[in-house]
Amino acid sequence: MKLHPDQILIYHITDVENLPGILTAGGLRSDVAMAQHNPAVIGYGHIKQRRMTQIRVDSCGGRFVGEFVPFYFCPRSPMLFTVNQGNTGRVPGCQRTIVHLVGTLAAGIGQNRPWAISDGNAGAFHASFSSNLAALAELDWPAIHTRQWQGRTHEKSAEFLVADFFDWSGFHAIGCYNLEMTQQVQSILATSAHRPIVNVEPKWYY
């Protein structure tokens, strides 16, 4: 397992209808900042609230998790499964409109903002945080990369957190559910100065 930041991919999932707003803002805002802009939320509302008001990242001065832009270390996350099942209030099967924004750990660190690594779901009270790259070696990489993650949900959901904002230029690829969604994303990106590669990635979905 190579742990060099340039080789570790990070993934953020969002609904395609949020892309125009992300481009206008020049990047991704934290949940705390986005709460003021009414985006299409795809996760559990009560967990997002907990991340914004209860769980703190002790390695970053005790700031709330919700003050960070969150990324997973893998596509096809447990959260995507939950959202697609309709458990968060969206229509079951809604994953077709969800896209994966892909960057690298190096790009995240290069944002020159406080950052942290969680050993699992950063919305869990028992999650631990570190702002040292040595924490990468402590992550459960087999769980992160497995497709059969039942019983290992927390470990597979390890996160990389970037404080406040992640610049659009930090993304190099976008993974989509099907060709139709790829074409929609490419249309949205048509006037953007920075256009990540857009691919159909069926293995990233359920």
Secondary structure, DSSP 8 states (H G I E B T S, - for coil): ----GGG-EEEEEEEGGGHHHHHHHTEEE-HHHHTTT-----S-HHHHHHHHHT-EEGGGTTEEGGGEEEEESSSS-HHHHHHHTTTTSS-TTGGGGEEEEEEEHHHHHTT-S-EEEESS-TTSTT--EESSGGGGGGS-HHHHH-S--TT-HHHHT-EEEEESEEEGGG--EEEESSHHHHHHHHHHHTT-SS--EEEE-GGG--
